[in-house]
Amino acid sequence: MDLHKEKAQKANRAASAISNAMIKKLADMRPKFAAQYDLDDQLVTLAIAQAAVGIAADAASQATGMGTDKHVELEDRLHAVVFDAMNELLSDESRPRLH
């Protein structure tokens, strides 16, 4: 296996471990966020998704040395993708299913 592929696999394993730790921490914090901001479970979940997009954009911009304008553009584009996907999934759920 070449060095590049090995590093990519290590980074992928680290990303998975980081994701699992963040999911656990956010699950523990969920009730506090709901009470503090008077949100139902769906809105807390949406807020978590929005925060995750911000974290992803920040990490990507730091890793690549993006300037502020590119960082903002990346975050806006990631938000658009996430919200478009969520809207599509929600609209699919509201349609009657024929079996």
Contacts in CASP RR format, 6 or more apart in sequence:
PFRMAT RR
TARGET T0000
AUTHOR 0000-0000-0000
METHOD contacts of the structure
MODEL  1
MDLHKEKAQKANRAASAISNAMIKKLADMRPKFAAQYDLDDQLVTLAIAQ
AAVGIAADAASQATGMGTDKHVELEDRLHAVVFDAMNELLSDESRPRLH
26 48 0 8 1.000
30 41 0 8 1.000
30 44 0 8 1.000
30 48 0 8 1.000
33 39 0 8 1.000
33 44 0 8 1.000
33 47 0 8 1.000
34 40 0 8 1.000
34 41 0 8 1.000
34 44 0 8 1.000
37 44 0 8 1.000
37 47 0 8 1.000
39 47 0 8 1.000
46 86 0 8 1.000
49 82 0 8 1.000
49 86 0 8 1.000
50 79 0 8 1.000
50 82 0 8 1.000
53 75 0 8 1.000
53 78 0 8 1.000
53 79 0 8 1.000
53 82 0 8 1.000
54 75 0 8 1.000
54 78 0 8 1.000
54 79 0 8 1.000
56 78 0 8 1.000
57 71 0 8 1.000
57 74 0 8 1.000
57 75 0 8 1.000
57 78 0 8 1.000
58 71 0 8 1.000
58 75 0 8 1.000
60 66 0 8 1.000
60 74 0 8 1.000
61 67 0 8 1.000
61 70 0 8 1.000
61 71 0 8 1.000
61 74 0 8 1.000
66 74 0 8 1.000
END
